[in-house]
Amino acid sequence: MTLMPSELSMKALMAPFVDTGDEHLKDVATRVRIFRAAFEAWEDLHGVASGDQVGFSNILQRLRNPGNSAIDIRNAIQRYDEFRYYVNRLGITLFPGTNLAFGDHLLLHASFYKAGRGIVLTLGDHQVYMVLTSIRAFRRMGCTLPIEIMYLGEEDLGEEFRVMLEEIPGVITRDLSIMVDDQGWELKGWAMKPWAVLMSSFQEVLFMDADVLFFVDPETLFEDPQYQATGALFFKDRNLGREEKRKWLKKVLPSPISGKVKENRLWTGESGHMQDSGIVVIDKWIHFVPVLLATRLNGIDRDGNSDTGKKGVYEMVYGDKETFWLSWEMAGVHDYAFHSGPTGILGILKEPEAERSREPDGGAEETDTQEEDQSSRVSAKVTKAVSPQNHTACSPQLLHLGNTGRPLWLNGWISQNKFSAPNDVDIDNFQVFLKEPVKKNPSSKTEMWELEENNVCCLTVDSFTEISKDDKHALEVMILLAKEYEWEV
């Protein structure tokens, strides 16, 4: 009852939002933090864990228990009814559209309890062959996780394609359009991601874009120490361009600003791109409210309206990407991590090779036999110029590397144009990878990334790494699987 606001405060919390842009997001963040405290208390009051399920205690019956004769039953029940109205009404105000499938946030959250791990994707007809390739590839790596593929009705993903996908063991397709009430806005495109995460049946979700390809079993991400410590693992985008949004963050986030925000590129001014949302790994039981907020930022608050003067979230950040970590910070939740492995690029060197020395031993070049023997112990060898020289590779794909330096996953498919047939793709397209430096050189006047046409990016650094036999084999499998399809959609 100490969390129950005054009548005046309750009216303000339930009132329609009147601001737009920065002020609106600040108002949303403030109300969400109040809701989180109330919802957690409400859930603690009712929830009763039993085995693999959560049940709900009948509070009114408990209040009428003869052992409670010392309390004012009438006042307690009336106050209970008031708080129930408060927490449920505030949830509906803050997170419209999320109650269609379950009718109540308490029931929705309870459905995740010990609900296991799984992979979630969103896709339409034009992305089916990508997903058929990627799933079959990581199934060969030993991944047995169940998979839920979300789509928006028959016109988005036709029955023929759904049948093809569900022929893969452990794959089911689910119509997200009947789980979400998008009255007043339209669920589509990138915005589907957090909604698919929320409405999936798993407790722990690995969401992946349709154009993502793995070099390792994706299930290993659930065992990542950063995920184990926080329950939310995100990945960094290219450190591309310089853009400071510190003033904007100060306007959007309630004080005090967390230390994680002050390390964020949007705060430091390194770049306006912090997160690559091609992969997110989230424990929804731990992070229910931040996921709810991410659906709002990709829902009713997503688009602007010039006629009404409304400024949308997608006008303030680049699509859905930053809305994940931003939702955590707006909700006052700081248990999340950005994967510590570097980003990079995979392809062919643009410039001729110079005379090189081999690392990591720093000695003479190894013979072919030595290289073969060592390939089982290290994933690849770094090749660095004897005299200072930059190396450049260009590709539409963004590479994410693990903490060991080995490629982990690739965002952007394997073709130069991800919507074209991969007939011209072979392993010679992937010879080396370049790692993005951990930090930009603040005194440098040149950018390490250069954006070209058709989403092609070029990375220039002072060293490169030859792709290992294992990773080359993984790519060969992906290419062969991709070429099995006719690619007519």
DABEL-V634113 format. One record per backbone hydrogen bond with DSSP energy under -1.0 kcal/mol. CO is the residue of the C=O (numbers start at 0). NH is the residue of the N-H. E is the energy in kcal/mol with one decimal. If there is no record, write none. Layout:
co=CO nh=NH e=E
co=CO nh=NH e=E
//
This chain:
co=0 nh=3 e=-1.4
co=5 nh=9 e=-2.7
co=6 nh=10 e=-1.9
co=7 nh=11 e=-1.7
co=8 nh=12 e=-2.2
co=9 nh=13 e=-2.1
co=20 nh=24 e=-2.0
co=21 nh=25 e=-2.2
co=22 nh=26 e=-2.1
co=23 nh=27 e=-2.6
co=24 nh=28 e=-2.7
co=25 nh=29 e=-2.2
co=26 nh=30 e=-2.3
co=27 nh=31 e=-2.7
co=28 nh=32 e=-2.0
co=29 nh=33 e=-1.5
co=30 nh=34 e=-2.6
co=31 nh=35 e=-2.7
co=32 nh=36 e=-1.6
co=33 nh=37 e=-2.0
co=34 nh=38 e=-3.5
co=35 nh=39 e=-2.3
co=36 nh=40 e=-1.7
co=37 nh=41 e=-2.5
co=38 nh=42 e=-2.7
co=39 nh=43 e=-2.2
co=40 nh=44 e=-1.9
co=41 nh=45 e=-1.5
co=42 nh=46 e=-3.2
co=45 nh=56 e=-2.9
co=47 nh=54 e=-3.3
co=49 nh=52 e=-1.8
co=52 nh=49 e=-3.0
co=54 nh=47 e=-2.7
co=56 nh=58 e=-1.2
co=57 nh=61 e=-1.9
co=58 nh=62 e=-2.3
co=59 nh=63 e=-1.6
co=61 nh=64 e=-1.1
co=64 nh=67 e=-2.8
co=65 nh=68 e=-1.1
co=67 nh=70 e=-1.8
co=70 nh=72 e=-1.2
co=71 nh=75 e=-2.5
co=72 nh=76 e=-2.6
co=73 nh=77 e=-2.1
co=74 nh=78 e=-2.4
co=75 nh=79 e=-2.2
co=76 nh=80 e=-2.4
co=77 nh=81 e=-1.9
co=78 nh=82 e=-2.3
co=79 nh=83 e=-2.4
co=80 nh=84 e=-2.1
co=81 nh=85 e=-2.3
co=82 nh=86 e=-2.8
co=83 nh=87 e=-2.1
co=84 nh=88 e=-2.7
co=85 nh=89 e=-2.3
co=86 nh=90 e=-1.7
co=87 nh=91 e=-2.0
co=88 nh=92 e=-2.2
co=89 nh=93 e=-2.4
co=90 nh=94 e=-2.4
co=94 nh=97 e=-1.5
co=96 nh=180 e=-1.4
co=98 nh=102 e=-2.6
co=103 nh=107 e=-2.3
co=104 nh=108 e=-2.6
co=105 nh=109 e=-2.1
co=106 nh=110 e=-1.5
co=108 nh=111 e=-1.7
co=109 nh=112 e=-1.1
co=111 nh=114 e=-2.0
co=115 nh=202 e=-1.6
co=115 nh=203 e=-2.4
co=117 nh=205 e=-2.3
co=118 nh=147 e=-2.6
co=119 nh=207 e=-2.2
co=120 nh=149 e=-3.3
co=123 nh=126 e=-1.9
co=124 nh=127 e=-1.2
co=126 nh=130 e=-1.8
co=127 nh=131 e=-2.8
co=128 nh=132 e=-1.8
co=129 nh=133 e=-2.8
co=130 nh=134 e=-2.7
co=131 nh=135 e=-1.6
co=132 nh=136 e=-2.1
co=133 nh=137 e=-2.4
co=134 nh=138 e=-2.1
co=135 nh=139 e=-1.3
co=137 nh=142 e=-2.0
co=138 nh=141 e=-1.4
co=145 nh=118 e=-2.5
co=146 nh=171 e=-2.2
co=147 nh=120 e=-2.1
co=148 nh=173 e=-2.9
co=149 nh=122 e=-1.7
co=150 nh=175 e=-2.7
co=152 nh=155 e=-1.4
co=152 nh=156 e=-1.9
co=155 nh=124 e=-2.1
co=157 nh=161 e=-2.1
co=158 nh=162 e=-2.5
co=159 nh=163 e=-1.8
co=160 nh=164 e=-2.4
co=161 nh=165 e=-2.4
co=164 nh=167 e=-1.5
co=167 nh=170 e=-1.7
co=169 nh=146 e=-3.0
co=171 nh=148 e=-2.6
co=173 nh=150 e=-2.0
co=175 nh=178 e=-1.7
co=181 nh=184 e=-2.0
co=187 nh=190 e=-1.1
co=188 nh=191 e=-2.0
co=189 nh=192 e=-2.0
co=191 nh=195 e=-2.8
co=192 nh=196 e=-2.3
co=193 nh=197 e=-2.5
co=194 nh=198 e=-2.5
co=195 nh=199 e=-1.1
co=202 nh=283 e=-3.1
co=203 nh=117 e=-1.8
co=204 nh=281 e=-2.5
co=205 nh=119 e=-2.2
co=206 nh=279 e=-1.7
co=208 nh=211 e=-1.4
co=210 nh=411 e=-1.4
co=210 nh=412 e=-2.6
co=212 nh=409 e=-3.0
co=216 nh=219 e=-1.9
co=217 nh=220 e=-1.9
co=218 nh=221 e=-1.5
co=219 nh=222 e=-1.2
co=220 nh=223 e=-1.1
co=223 nh=227 e=-2.7
co=224 nh=228 e=-1.8
co=225 nh=229 e=-1.3
co=226 nh=230 e=-3.2
co=230 nh=282 e=-2.7
co=231 nh=336 e=-2.1
co=232 nh=280 e=-2.2
co=233 nh=338 e=-3.3
co=234 nh=275 e=-2.5
co=237 nh=239 e=-2.1
co=244 nh=248 e=-2.5
co=245 nh=249 e=-2.3
co=246 nh=250 e=-1.5
co=247 nh=251 e=-1.7
co=248 nh=252 e=-2.7
co=257 nh=261 e=-1.4
co=260 nh=263 e=-1.2
co=263 nh=266 e=-1.1
co=263 nh=267 e=-2.4
co=264 nh=268 e=-2.1
co=265 nh=244 e=-3.4
co=273 nh=236 e=-1.7
co=277 nh=208 e=-2.2
co=279 nh=206 e=-2.7
co=280 nh=232 e=-2.9
co=281 nh=204 e=-3.1
co=282 nh=286 e=-2.2
co=286 nh=290 e=-1.6
co=287 nh=291 e=-2.2
co=288 nh=292 e=-2.4
co=289 nh=293 e=-2.1
co=290 nh=294 e=-1.6
co=291 nh=295 e=-1.4
co=292 nh=296 e=-2.4
co=293 nh=297 e=-1.3
co=295 nh=298 e=-1.9
co=295 nh=300 e=-1.9
co=298 nh=301 e=-1.6
co=300 nh=312 e=-2.6
co=301 nh=313 e=-2.4
co=304 nh=308 e=-1.4
co=304 nh=309 e=-1.5
co=309 nh=304 e=-2.5
co=311 nh=314 e=-1.5
co=312 nh=315 e=-1.7
co=312 nh=316 e=-2.0
co=316 nh=318 e=-1.3
co=319 nh=322 e=-1.3
co=320 nh=323 e=-1.0
co=321 nh=325 e=-1.8
co=322 nh=326 e=-1.3
co=323 nh=327 e=-1.6
co=324 nh=328 e=-2.3
co=325 nh=329 e=-2.9
co=326 nh=330 e=-1.9
co=327 nh=332 e=-3.0
co=328 nh=331 e=-1.2
co=333 nh=335 e=-1.6
co=336 nh=233 e=-3.1
co=341 nh=400 e=-2.7
co=342 nh=435 e=-3.0
co=343 nh=398 e=-2.2
co=344 nh=433 e=-2.2
co=346 nh=430 e=-2.4
co=346 nh=431 e=-2.5
co=354 nh=385 e=-1.5
co=356 nh=383 e=-1.5
co=366 nh=370 e=-2.4
co=367 nh=371 e=-2.2
co=368 nh=372 e=-2.3
co=369 nh=373 e=-2.3
co=370 nh=374 e=-1.4
co=373 nh=376 e=-1.9
co=373 nh=377 e=-2.2
co=380 nh=465 e=-1.5
co=381 nh=358 e=-1.7
co=382 nh=463 e=-2.2
co=383 nh=356 e=-1.8
co=390 nh=460 e=-2.3
co=391 nh=349 e=-4.3
co=392 nh=458 e=-2.5
co=394 nh=456 e=-2.5
co=397 nh=410 e=-2.7
co=398 nh=343 e=-2.2
co=399 nh=407 e=-3.3
co=399 nh=408 e=-1.6
co=401 nh=404 e=-1.6
co=405 nh=401 e=-3.3
co=407 nh=214 e=-2.4
co=408 nh=399 e=-2.8
co=409 nh=212 e=-2.3
co=410 nh=397 e=-2.7
co=416 nh=419 e=-2.1
co=421 nh=424 e=-1.3
co=425 nh=428 e=-2.1
co=426 nh=429 e=-1.9
co=430 nh=466 e=-2.2
co=431 nh=346 e=-2.6
co=432 nh=464 e=-2.4
co=433 nh=344 e=-2.0
co=440 nh=443 e=-1.5
co=447 nh=459 e=-2.5
co=449 nh=457 e=-2.5
co=452 nh=455 e=-1.6
co=455 nh=451 e=-3.5
co=456 nh=394 e=-2.5
co=457 nh=449 e=-2.1
co=458 nh=392 e=-1.7
co=460 nh=390 e=-3.6
co=463 nh=382 e=-3.6
co=464 nh=432 e=-2.6
co=467 nh=471 e=-2.3
co=468 nh=472 e=-2.4
co=469 nh=473 e=-2.1
co=470 nh=474 e=-2.1
co=471 nh=475 e=-2.3
co=472 nh=476 e=-2.2
co=473 nh=477 e=-2.0
co=474 nh=478 e=-2.7
co=475 nh=479 e=-2.4
co=476 nh=480 e=-2.6
co=477 nh=481 e=-2.5
co=478 nh=482 e=-1.9
co=480 nh=483 e=-1.1
co=481 nh=484 e=-1.2
//
